[in-house]
């Protein structure tokens, strides 16, 4: 919880040029103020559901095989994300952080993707990673609803 809690206490995001956060509108300036991951009222175990979903994502900017869970509480997930750039000026292996905070009162997830290296997010990898997560989350919610309606129809 060190990184995200640090971000909440000091919204400069450690290295602001390396960060993107999906949170509601703030006056902090360093976070991108975009959509949040909303949790429907019918979902009883949202953290467990999201954790399972993270293990299945296979998109260009978000591959489950690159994730490693580092810390978990009832309201917080911290993953490291291994990034390998095979060629070019940024060639090498890097570790990024993906942090997810569950706000049960507001029924939302706040997410933050950031690089540990001191270079700008010129490829928009953090934004794309969070967009992939958002897409998978809402697709998963649609599958849950479809299954519910099928059961209702049959029952």
Secondary structure by P-SEA (a helix, b strand, c coil): caaaaaaaaccccccccccccccccccccccccccccccccccccaaaaaaaaaaccccccccccccccccccccbbbbbbbbbbcccccbbbbbbbbbbbbcccccbbbbbbbbccccccccaaaaaaaaaaaaaaaaaaaaaaaaaaaaaaac
